[in-house]
Amino acid sequence: MPETSSTPANRAVFLSYASQDAEAAKRICEALRAAGVEVWFDQSELVGGDAWDQKIRKQIKDCALLMPIISQATQGRREAYFRLEWKLADERTHLMAKGTPFLLPVTIDETGDHAALVPDSFLAVQWTRLPGGETPPVFCARVKALLGGEQRTPDGRPTAPPRGTGESLTPKAHRAWLVPVVIGLVVVAGMAWWQPWKGHAPLAGPAPVAPSPAAELREKVKALIAKPNGVREDLDTATSLMEQVVRLEPTAVATWVQWVWLDLAYIDFNGDRTPSRVKAVRDHLAQAAGLAPDDYEVRLAQAVVLMHQDNWNSAMVAEAEPQLRALLRERPDDGRVLLQLSWCLHNLGRHEEQLQLLDRAARLPAFAARANFNRMLALFYMRRFDEAELIYTKMPPESRPYGATIVAASILCFWHGDLESARQVMDGMPPSALVDDEAGCMAFFVHFWRRDYDRALAVIRRIAHDHLESPLFAGPKGYLAGLALAHAGRIEAAQAEWRAAMQIVEQGLLAAPNDQAMLEFKIRLLAGLGDRAGAERLWRTTVELYPRNASGMRAITAVNLGLPDQAMDLLAAQMKSPDWLWSAAFLRLEPELDPLRSLPQFQAMLAAAEADPNLSPKARGAAKKPATP
């Protein structure tokens, strides 16, 4: 029975046991506390009364983990207070998402789960045998990993969470419209081709035994994630399979490692950084690390998750580099590590080293195709478009991944300004692919720049969710829908979309009141909805908040507000940016810049861009265009 604790509720373990097992429970409690885990435990038992009962109910509701201690003593007591505790814990699980760690059953004798008198939810999770309550350090480490966050030593000092189990992958502020995160499209387009979830090829040895049913299901999950042209439904199918795997092999390290890769696939393919997804990848990694912290596959998963923290934050990427290099020393021919390390170096700006690693991976037959594709992506972000195009033209059309198609369309649209060829490339993708954010947003901008606003609207409306997350656009879908409608002259319909978009923006600002991207969206939406004064006030506020953060999004906002001088200054600054989007084609074709086109200074800027080899393919020497399907 627990005692009152001052530790935050979401960091505590609740011990539930029969009175006959008090000594064993005490040993478990002492071991956990010595390891820095807060435990709710009380030997006084049956103090009784409504106040005591309410305290117990509240602690079961608030604790992070409930640890039922199961024994022959509990088997022999068909009516006891601990059974109410177990019932309350079971009811709490009904409100939790599948895979959420909460129940951690412990058996202290030979009592097995096959005949245990426990709620069904207790049978769906892994049991641990602690004979007589003897608790080894590895079990304490596993509990700490499941708890996550900061734990404390017995003298009160904070201890770091196990590798890969901290508050990682926290949702970041929304990326600015048309200002891509460099690594974003690389990950989205290339995830299926890295295939880090595939295990290293085994060394030669005895004939392999037949795989277990769980192993066969994991292989199906790997195949679904690894499809070069997979869609969201494939990941949903993989999730259903993983739920079966957990029921079959809940204590297998491979089970939890595989689920980490599935979580990362959701994040990379679909921009799914919802709190539930963030928590899932953290919890699944903690499960794996708790079972085998030194396992090679676990450490690889930890390094990859570390790189994903804070949306590929450079500090986290730098921290991942030595971990990946250590793995590579262990297995120099593991192409997965070579590819991961190459993107680590890319995000640190060490591009030539990245290309060398990709060359090394390309010499491994199993990784040659993936390394070739990743080289295309790397060259794209280095603005070596002609070399990237050449790789694309050599890819067999029937085996081109969707990511390569999106990159090819990006080069055609934003570099060459060849909108008709870009349209043909995007039209070659099946409708099922265009419902994902990355492909859907690319198709939208191709049609928007072609000024085919009806097709742009149709494309964006096929995407089911209301908030989009892609390298090209991160924000409310209704903003883009309203943009197409407004340019088509359908103002009332546009404003209806913008009112819906405003609700999403306001929700985002509740969570992050100074998020620049959301503030910029709000300015535009206010202006589009007729609140010019409100838009101008908020404009002045954002300029004060971010005086030196002159994003390309702000340049478009200035155009919307009828501030041509500020817009020109912001565009001039952006044309010096190394980002791949900014080009002469952007100035020449972006419909949002139409109000500036008659200005002499804009015409001079466009002429200068057309003559700049960093901004114009004509000035650079007109590289070959990718062949259309």
N, C-alpha and C positions, 0 to 999 in steps of 0.2 A: 504494500500500500504506500502511496507516495506522500512526501512531505512538501510543504510550501517552499518555493524557490524564487529567488529574485532574478534568476537568469531569464532572458527573453524566452517566451514559450516555444517559439519555433526552433529552439536549439536544444530542447530537453528530451530525454528518453524516459518513458513511463514504464516502470516494472510492475507487472501484474502477476500475482502468484498465490498459491494456496498457503495457508499458515504453516502447514507441515514442511513447506519448502523454504521457510524464512532464512535458514542458514545458507543454503545454496544461493538464494537471491541476494543475500548480503555480500557473499564473495563476488558475485557478478557486479554488484553495485560498486564495491570498493575498487575492483580492477578498472572499471570504466572511469570512475572518478580520478583514479591515479593517472589515467591517460588523458585527463582534461575534459572528459565528457560530463555534462550536467545530468544527473539522474534524479528522478522523482521516486522516492522510496521511503517507506515508513514502517517500522516494525511494531508500532503500537497496536495496530489492527483493531478493527471493530470499536473504534471510539464511539461510533454511532451518532445519531442525530441528523436532523435535516441539514444543518450547516456543513457537517462533514460530508454528507452525501453530495451536496451541491459542489463542494470543492473537488471531489473526485470526478464528477461529471465534467466540470470545467477543464480540469487538467487533461482528461482524455480528449476533450474537444480541441485543446490548444497544443498538445505535445507534438514534437516532430516525428518521433518514432514510438510505437507501442511494442514492448517486448513481453509477450506472454510466456511464462515459464511453465512448461508442460511436463508432466510426470505421472507416475502411477498414483500419486496423491490427488492430482486433479482428475484423473480417470475415476477415482473412487468417490468423488464428491459431485453428485449430480445436481446439488442445490447449494450455492455458495455465492458470496458477494463477488468473487473474481469472475463468476459467470456473467454477472451484470456488466462488469468492466469489458469483458470480451464481446458481449452483445453490443455495447455502445461503440466499441472500436470497429466492429463489423459494420454497423450502420454508417459510421463515418466514411468507410471505404466506398460506399455507394455514391458519395458525392465527389469522388476523386477520379481523375482521368486514369485510364489503364497505364500500368507501368510506374505509377507514382509510388515511391518507396514510403511505406508507413508501418506495415506490420513486419516484425522481425522475430518470428517464433523461435524459442530455445527449448530444447528438451535436455533434462539433466540426468536421465537414466536411459533405459532401453526402449522407452515408449516411442513407437513409430507413428508416422502420420497415416498409415493405412487404416488404423482402427481408432484413432484419437477422437475423443469427444470434444470437438472444437468447431467453431463456425466454418462454413465452406470457404470463406475468404482466407482463412489461415492455411488452407490446403493449396492455395493458388500461388504461394510464395515459397521461397527457399527457407528450410529449417536448418538450424545449427545445433550440433550436439556438444554440450558443455558438461561432461560427467561430473556430478557433484557440485556444479557451479564453478569449476576451475576454468578460468577465462584467459586464454593465451593472448599475447600482444597483437597477433594478426587479426583476431576478432575485434579487438578495440579499434584497430586501425580501420577496419571495415565500417564499424559504426560511425567513426568520425568522418569517413568519406561519404557515407550516406547522409549524414547531417549537413555536410558542406559548410561554407562560411567559416567564421573565426571560432575556434575553440580555445579553451584556456587550460594552462597547466595548473597543478594543484596550488601553486603559490600565486595564481592569478594572472600570470603573464600570458599574452595572446600567443597562440601557435598558428603557423601557416597551415592552410588546408592542404590535403594531398594534391600531388600534381594533377592538373586537369580537372579539379573538382570545384574550383572557385566560382565566383559570380562572373562567368564568362559569357560571351555572346550577348551582352546586353544590347537591347535595341538602341540604335543611335538616332541622332537627329536626322530628319529626312534629308536626303541629298537634293541639291538644287536642280531645278529643271534644266535639262540640256547641259549640265556640268557633270560628266561621268566620273565615278570613282574608278581610277585606272584599273584596279584589279577586278572590279565587279564583273565585267563582261568576260574577262578571262576565265574566271571561276565558273560562271554560268555556262559558258560555251564549252569549257573543257572538262568539267567534272566527270562526265561519263567516260572521257578518254584517258583521264589519269588512272581510274579504277584503283584507288588506293585500298579499297575494301577487299581486293583479291589478295589472297595469301601468297607468300613467297613460294616459289616452286620447291617442293621437297627434294631432299637429297636421295640418291638411289639407295635402296634398301630392300627389305623383305616385301613380298607381294602385299599390296594394301588390302585391308579388310573391307568388307562391305560397309558403306556409310550408313550411319544411323538415320532414322526418319527425320530427326531434327537437322542433321547435316545436309540431307537432301533438300530440305526446305530452305536452309540458308543459301544453298547454291542457287535456288530459284530466285531468292531475294537479290543475290549478287547480279544475276543475269538481268533482272528488271532494272536495277539501278544503273547497270553498265550499258544499257541500250543507247547507242549514239543519238538516236532520234526518239528518245522516250518522252512521255508526256506525264502530266500530273496523275492521271489514272493509274499509270504503272507504279508510282510510288504508293498510292493508296492500296493497291493490290499487295505490294510488298509489306505494308504495315499489317495487313490481315495475316499474312504468312508468318511475320515475326511474332505476332501474338500466339500463334500455335507453337512456334519454336520455344518461347518462354515457358509455356505449359509443359513441354516435353523435356527441356534441358535448362532449367532455371539457374543452375550453378555452373554452367559452362562459360568460360571466358569468351569463347567465340560468339556466343549468343549476344552478349552485351556489346562487344566490339562491333559486331555486324549492325546492331541497332544504332550505334554512333554514326556509322557511315550512312545509314538511311536518314537519320536526322540531318546530317550535313547535306545530303542530296536535296532534301526539302528546302533547306536554307539557300543552297546554291541555285537550284533549278527555278524555284518559285519565289525567292526573296522572302521566305517565310521566317521572319524574326519575331513572331508573336511570342508573348511571355510563355505560353505553354510549350512552344517548340524550343525556346531557349532553355527552359527548365528540363525538358526531356533530354536534350543532348548532354546537359550537365549531369543529370541523374544516371543516365545510361553509362556515361564514362566513369562515374563514381562506382557503379556496380562492377564494372570491369576491373578498375584499379583496386577495389577492395578484395577481389578474388585473387588477382595476380599482378601486383604493382610493377614487377620487373619483367613481365612478359614483353617480348619484342613487339607484338601486334598492339598491345595496350600502349606502349610508349610511342608507337607511331601515331596511334589515334590521338594521344595526348598532345603531341606536337602539332598535328593538323588542327585540332580544336583551339590550341593556343593561338595559331595564326589567324583563326576566325574571330578571336575576341575583339570586341569593339570595332567590328566591321573591317578587319585587316589593319588594325592600328599598327603603325610602324614599330612602336616600342615592343609590342607583343610579337610581331614578326621577327624582330631582332633577337628576342629571347628564344624563339623557336629554332633559330639557325643552329646553335651548338647541339641541340637535341637531335636534329636531323643529321648533322655531320657525324655524331656518335653512332647513330643507326647505320649510316653508310659505311663506317669503318667496320661494323660487324658484318654487313652484307654488301660488299661493293657493287654487286650486280643486281641489286634490288631497284628495278626501274621506277617503282612507285616513289621511293625516297628521292631518286634523281629528279623526278618531275616535281615533287613537292618542294624540294630545295631550290629548284630553278625559279619557281614563283616566289619563294621567299626572297631570293636575291633580286628578282625583278622589282618587288615592292620596296626594296632597299636601294634601288637605283643602280644596281651593279649588273648592267645589261649584258656586257660582254661575258662575264662569268656565267650568267644565265644561259647564253647561247652555247657555251662550252659544255655545260651540263646536258643540254638538250642533244648536242652532238653525241655525247657519251651514251645517253639513253637510246638514241636512234640506232646505235650499233648492237643493241639487244633486240633480236628478232621479235620477241613478244611485245616490245614497246615502241617499235619503229614508227608505226602509224600514229600513235598518240604523240610521240615526240615531234613528228612532222607537223601535226596539227597545232601543237603548242608553240612550235617555232613560228607558224603563221600568225598566231595571236601575239606573240612577243614582238615580232617585226611590225605588226599593225600599231601597237602602242608605242613603238619607237619611231613611228611615222615613216618607216621604210616601206611605204605602200607598194612600190613596184615589186619588191621581193615577196611581200605577203601575197600579192595578186598572183605571182608566178606559181607559188605553192598551191593556191586554190585551183588554178587552171589545170594542174597536173593531177588533182584528186579525181578518181573515177566518179562521175556524177551520181551513180547509184549508191555510192558509199559515203558521200559527203555528209557529215553531221550537220544538224540544224545550226549549230553554233557557227560553223564555217560559212553557211549561207547568210546568216545575220551579219557577220563581219564583211563578207563580200558586198552585201547591199549597203552597208555603212560606207565602205570605200567609194562605191559608185555614187551614192547620194551626197555625202558630206565632203568628199574630196574631188571627185570628177564633176559632180553636179549632173550626172547622166541619170535623170530620173526615170526615163523609160526603161533603161536596162535594169535599174534598181527595182522597178515594179515587176519586171519579168522574173527576176531572181526571187522576190518575195512571193509572187504568185505560184512559184514552183513548190512552195511549202504546203502541206496539207492543212485543211481548216483546223484539224485537231491540234496542230502546233501553234496556230495563231491565237489560241485562247490563253496562252501563257504570256506573262507580262513582257518578257524581253522581245519575243517575236511580234507580239501584238503592238507594242509601242513602236518598233522599227517600221512595221507596215503602216501604222498611223502616220508617221512623219514622212514616209515616202509619198503617200497620197496627199497629205497636207501640203507638202512642198509642190506637188504637181497641181495643187489647187482643185483637186477632185475631192471636195469636202464631203460629198455624200458617201464615198467609199471610205474616207477616213473615219467618218462617224460610224459606219457599219462595222468596221474593224474593231474600234474601241468598245463598242457596245457588246461585242461577243465575249469580252472578258467578264467573268461572273462577279468578281469581287470589286468593292468600291474604292479601295486604296491600292495603287499600283507601285511596284518597286522594281525598277530596272535601271541599268546604267544611263539610259536616255532620259528617263522621266521617273521621278519618285514623288507621288502626291495623289490627290483625289482624281479618280477617273472622270468625274463630272466636270472637272476643269477642262480637260481635253475635249470632251463631248461638246461643252458649251463653246469652246474655241472654234470647232468646226462649224457649228450652227451659226455663230455670229458672223463668221467670214462668208457663210452662205446667205446672209441677210435675214436669218430667222431669229431675230433678237429675243422675242418672248420665249421661244423654246430654249434659247441659250441661257436666259436668266433662270429658267426653271432648273436647268442642270447646275448652274452656279449656286443656286440656293442650297441644293443638296450637297454640293461640294463644300460650301461654307460650314455646314454642320460637321463634316469630317475635319476641316481645318481647326474649328473651335475645339473639338475634342483633342486634337494634337497639341494645341496651345495650352490646354488645361494641364497636360502632362509635362510640357516644356514651354513655358511662357515666352522665352526668348529665342525659340528656334527660328533661325533666319529664313529657312525655306518656307516654313508655315506662315511667317509674317509677310513674306513676299507674295505668297498665294492670297493671303487675306487682302493685301493692298489691291491686287488685280481684281479680286472678286468684288470688293467694295466699289471700285471704279466701274466694273461691268454692270453692277446692280444699281448704279446711279448715285451712290453716296460718294461724290467727288471730295467733299470736305473731309469725310472720315478717312478716305484713302490718302489724302495729302498729309493729314496729321500723322498717320501711321508710317508714311514714307519718311517723314522727318525723324520719327523715333528710331526707325531701323538704321538710318544714316548715322545717328548718334551712337547707337549700339555697336554698329559694325563699320566704323569709318574707313578701315583699310581692307575690308573684306568685300571687294567690288566684284561680285560674281557676275557671270553672264546673265543669270536670271534677273539681276537688278537692272541690267541694261534694257531688257525687254520691258520691265516694270516702268522704267523711265519713259519709254516710248508710249506705253499705255496711258501714262499720266500727262502726256503732252509736254515732256521736258526734253526737247531735242538736244540741247547743249550737254546736259548731264548724260544722256544716252550716248552721244558721240564720244564723250570722254571715257565712259565705261567700255564701249566697244573697242576703242583704241587700246585700252589696257588689256582687254581679252585677246586681241589679235597678237599680242606678244606672248600669250600663254602657249606652253608646249602641248596642251591637250589636243587630241586628234580632231575634235569637232571643229575648231576654229579655222576657217579657210575662206578663200575667195568665194567658193560655192555657197557658203553660209550667208555671206553678205548679199550675194546675187539673188538667192532664191527664197530666203526665209520670209513668208508672208507678213509676219509680225513687224518686219522692218519697213514695210511699204510707206508709212508716214514720213520716213527719212529720205526716200529715194530722190526727191527733187532738190534736196539740199546740195549745194556745191561741195561742201566739205565731205558729205557722204560719198559723192561720186569720186572725189579725190581719194578717199580711203579705199574704195573698191578698186580703182585703177592701180593703186599701190599694191594692194593684195594680189591682183592678177599678175603683177610683175615680180612677186616675191616667191622664190623657189620653195620656201617653207610653207607657203599658203596656196600655191597653185601648181597643178600638175603640168600645165603648159609651160610655166616658167622653169619647172624642174626638168622638163624633157618628155612629158607625156608618156608615162609608163603604160604598159599594156593593160587593158581593162579585163576583168574576169569574164570568162565565157559564160553566157547565160545558159540555163538549162535547155 
